Amino acid sequence: MRGKVAYDGGGVRPMIIQRAYKTKLRLNDRQRTWALQCSGAARWCYNWGLEAMIKARENGRKTSVLAEKKRLNAIKDEVAPWLRDVPYVVLQGAFDNLDAAYKNFFRRVKAKDTKAGFPKFKSRKRGIMPFSLRGHLLVTATHIRLPRIGLVRLAEKGYLPVDDVRILSATVSESAGEWFVSLQVEQTIPDPEPATGPAIGVDLGLHTLAVFSNGVSFDNERPLKMALRKLRRLSREMSRRKEGGRNWTKTKNNLARMHAKVRSVRRHLLHEISSYAVARAKPQTIVLEDLNVRGMMARHTLAQAVGDVGMAELRRQIEYKAAWNGVRVMFADRFYPSSKKCSACGYIKADLRRSDRTYVCESCGVVLDRDLNAAINLAALAG
């Protein structure tokens, strides 16, 4: 769940916020067929619009995504009469995505980005394309009503908001054989009361994922490393089978489910840490390290372990949850010696190695866990 805050005209405190709620759907065979049809229509419209834009540029004809969408509406019954069977908002959403792709491309070109990334055609081999719905959307504790298909059962009861919300859109997507819906809603909430608890520092690492200055720690479950043996076996099995065959498809689905499990385990752990940092600890200030994750990923000996942690996602979760709960977030300077500095006397231990898990101060003699010492130093920056 994520969101952004909209401020009222005269103040700085949030009044109306936009949030996204994502949950799993329980589709029957008829509903799954309908979802696949909508996904195929969205992919076809996206590719048709992209091809029309490319041909117009080659022929020197000025056009736009909006103009091509209107042209398709005029000839839809001739070129693709089956598009009448899906909601119009699905087709409109596909062209909106194409328009956003073009705008992002030109924005990166103006910024002289070496990886401008011209829009690419969508292939069914690369997965089922998500599609967006708007209009007649209704949510209950157990079901959601989607256009044309009616009520669809939710896998999680009571998670989606029901009262005092304005549903803006719904995006239906598929991952590893499971279907999900993401609701973009607009909510009016009371101003969050500023938290009054003591400041906490959070030290992130590979040995222990997160250590708080109050002594609470979360172990790194290493979901990718734990599943790497099975992933390699499935990858070898898939490479030995004929592409497109029944056994190849079966192995491909098993591999996708394994990757989805790794993502779910990692996401659950990160939400558990961020929820504790904001909602359970209730500090006035959270101090994090400004880590150079890109530089850490550049080292081949650390790249896989760093990527398995998801530090950027944890930082994102802490930031938006802190905004909802009136908690201030600070970031220590990238070169601040939080691990080398003694939290008791301030002595800097320059010869501290990465393998040293215990901090022993040569000045005052304090003996402390390395990560806990760093977290206490970070908390002290809150002032």
N, C-alpha and C positions, 0 to 999 in steps of 0.2 A: 504494500500500500504506500502510495506516495502522493504528493500534492504541492501546490504552491499557494501563496497567500496574496489576496487582493486587499489593498488598504482603502479605507474610506478617505474622503477628500481632505479632511482637515487634520487628521492625526497620523500617528505612526503605528498604531496597534492594529492587529488583524481583526477584521469583522467578517468578511466573506472569504472563504477559501475554496479552492478546487482540489479535489482529491481523486485518485484512481484506486478502485478496489478490483482486485483480480481474484477469481475463484474458478474452481473446476465445474464443468457441466456433466450431467448424466444424459447423454443423447441416446434415443432409441434408433433403430435402423432407418426409419423414415426421416427423422431429424438429421441424422448423420449424412444421408444422401442429399438433403437440402443444403446442409452446410458445405458439402463438397461442391455442389452446384454453384453456390454463391462465391466460393473461393475461386472456382474456375472462371466464372464471369468476371471477377475482379482482375484476375491475371490476364485474361483475354483483352479487356478494355485497356489495361495499362500498356500491354505490348502493342495494341493497335494504335493507341495514341502516340507512343514513342516512335513507331515506324512512320506514322504520318508526319511527325515533327521532323524526322531525319530526311524524309523525301522532300518535304517543303524546303528545307535548307539547301539540299542538293540542287533543287530546281530554281533557287533564288526567289522563292515565294515567301512573303512575310506572313506569319501566322502565330498563333498562341495556343496553349493547352485549352483555354476556354473556347476558342474558335473551333478546335478539332472536336471538342465534346459536343458542341452544337451541331457540327456536321454529322457526327455519328448518330445523334438523336434523329436527324432527318432521314438517314438511310438505314436505320437499325433494322427495320422489317425486311430489308432486302439482303443485307450482308449477314445478319445474325438474328433471326426471328426468335431464337430461343432465349434471348436476353429479356423478353417480356415475362419470363417465368420467375425472375428474381427481382427483389425490390430495387427501385431506381436509385436509392441512396447508396447501394453497393457499387453501382457503376460510377456515381458521382464521387464516392470516396476514392475509387481507383484513380480518377483523373486528378483529384486533389493531391494524392500522393505523388503523381507524376509531376504536377506543377511544383510541389515542394522540392522534388529531386532536381528539377531544372534550376530553381532559385538557389538551392544550396551549391549547385555546380558553378553558377556564375558568381556567387559570393566568394567561393574559394579561388576562382580565377582572378577576381579583382584583388584578392589578398595575396596573390602570387604564391599560392600553395602548390608545391610540386605534385601533390596527390589530389588534383582537382576532382577526379572521379565523375566522368560523364555517366548519365543514367544508363543502366543496363537492362536488357530484356529479362523478364522473370521466367524461369524454367520450372516445370512441374517436378523435375528430378531433384531440385534443391529444396523440396518441401512444399507444404500446403500454404498458400498465401493467405494472410489474415484479411478480413474484410470488416468494414465499419457499418453500423446501423444507427439511424436516428429516427425520431418520430414517436410511434406508438410503443413506448417501452414502459413496462410496469414490473415492479419488483415486489415480491412477497418474501416471507421468511424462508420458504422452501422452493419457490419457482421464480422464473423471470419470463415475461412475455415478450417475444420477438416478432417483428413483422412477418406476416405470411405463414409462419410455422406455429404460432401460438405459445402455450406454456411449455417451458423447458425446465426440467428438474435440476436443482442445484445440489452439488455434492456436499457442501458445507451449509448447514442450517443456521440462519440468523446472522450471517456475516455481512451481507450487502445491506447498506442503509435503506430504510423504508420510509421513515418519517422526516419531514422538514428538510428534504433535499430536492434539488432540481437536476434531473438526469440530462446530461448534455449529449452523450453518445455512448455506444457500446461497441467494442471491438471483439470479434470472435476469432480465436486462433487455435492452432493445433500444435502439439508437441509430443513426439514419441507415442502417438496413438491416443493421447488424451486431449480433450477439447476444453478450452477455457474461455471465459468472458471477462473483459476488463471494462468497468463502468467509469466514465468520467462524470463526476457529479459536482455540483456547486452547493456548498453548505454555509449556513450562517451560524457561527459559534460564538460564545462569549469570549471576551478578552482573556487570554491566559494570565493567571497570576504569576508574577515573577517568583521563581524558586528561591528558597532561602537557605538551603542546605550548604554545608561546607564544600568548597571547590575540590574537585578530584582531577587527578592526572591519569592518563591512559597510555601505557607503553605497549606498543604493538610489536610482535616479533614472530619468528618462525618456530621456536621451541615451545613457547606458550603464546597463544594467539593474542590475548589481551590481559594485562595485569593492571589493576586499579590501585591507586595510592592508599585506599582503605584496606588493602589486603586481599580483596576478591580477585580471583583469576579464572580464566577460561582456557582450557587446553585446546591445542590445535588438533582437530580431528583428522586432518589431512584426507579429505574424501577422495581426491584424485589418486593419491598414492595408494590408498587402500584398495581402489578398484582398478589400478593400472594393470594388474596381471590378467584380469578378466577382459579388460578392454583390448589388450594386445592379442589375446587368444581369439576374440571375436573378429578383430581386424584381419588376422591371418586367415581365419576361416572364410571371411567374406572375400578376400583376395583370391582364394582358390576356386571360388564358384563362378559360374557363368553369369555375367552381369545381366540383370533383367529376369533371371529365372526365378522359380518359386522358392528354392532354398536360399538363393542370394537375397531375395526380398525378406525372407524370414530372419536371416542373420542380420540384415541391415536394420530391421525393426528391433531386434534384441540389442544391437549396439546403440541405437538411439535411446532405448529405455534405460540402458546403463548410464549413458551420459546424462540423461534427465535425472536419474537418481543422485548422481554426483552433485549436480546443480542444486537439487532440493536440499540435500544434507548441508551444503555450504550456505545456502540462503537461510535455512532455519537457524544455524549457529550464529550468523551475522545479525539476524533479527533479535536473537536472544541477548546478544551482547549489547546492541544499541538500545534495546528496551530497558535493560538493567541500568545502563549508563544514564538514561534520561528519566524514565518513569519510576524506577524502583529506588535508585540512589538519590534522586531529586536534588542534585547539586545546584548551587547558584551559577557555577562556571565549570565547564569541561575544557581541559587543556589537552590538545593532541599534538603529535609530532607532524611536522611538514616533511614527510618522507619523500625521497627521490625514488619513487617506484620504478620509473622508466630506467634509471641508472642501475637499479638492482636487477631488473629484468635483463639488462644487457650482459650480465655475468652468467655464463652458461651453467655454472655450478649452483646458482641460486634461482635461475629463471623459473624452473618448474615449481619449486617450493613457494616462491613468491606469488606466482600465478594461482596456486592452489588456495591461497589465503583469501584473496579478495579485499585488499586493504582499501582500495578506492571506493568500493561499494559500501564498506563499513563506515567510511568517512561521510559518504552521501547520506546514509541512513541516520547517523547521529546528527547531522546538520538539520535535516528537515524535521526530525522528531523533536529536536531541541527548540526549533522555532514554534512548534505547536504547544510546547509545555513551558515556555517562558524561561528557557535555560540559555545562557550565553556560552558560545563556543569560541575558544581561542586556539591559536596555532603557534607553537614554539618555532623559533628560527631554525632553519634547516641545519645550521652548524652549531646549535646549542649542545654542549656536551652533557646531555642528561644522563648517559650511562657512566661517563668517566668522572662525574662530579659527586663528591660525598654529600649525601643529603643531611648529614649531621653538622659537619664543619665547613664544607665548601671546598675541600681539597680536590684538586684535579689529578687523577691518576692517568697519566699519559700513556703508560704501557699496558693498558687494559686490552686483552685480546678477546676475540669473538667467542672463543671456547671457554672463557672464564664465566661460570654461571653464578659465582658468589663474589660479591664486592667486599674486599678487605681494605679498609682505609689505613694507609701508612702513617697518617698524622694523628688521628684520634682513636684508632683501633676498632672502629665499629665494623661489625660483620653483618652483611645484609644480602638478601637475594638481589642479584644484578637487576632484574626487571622491576622489582619493587622499589629499589633505590632510584631508578630512572623515573618511575611513576611519581614518587614523592617529589623529586626535583621539578617535574612538570607541573604538579599541583601548586608548588610554591610560586610559579610564575603568575598565578592569578592575582597575587598581591593582597 
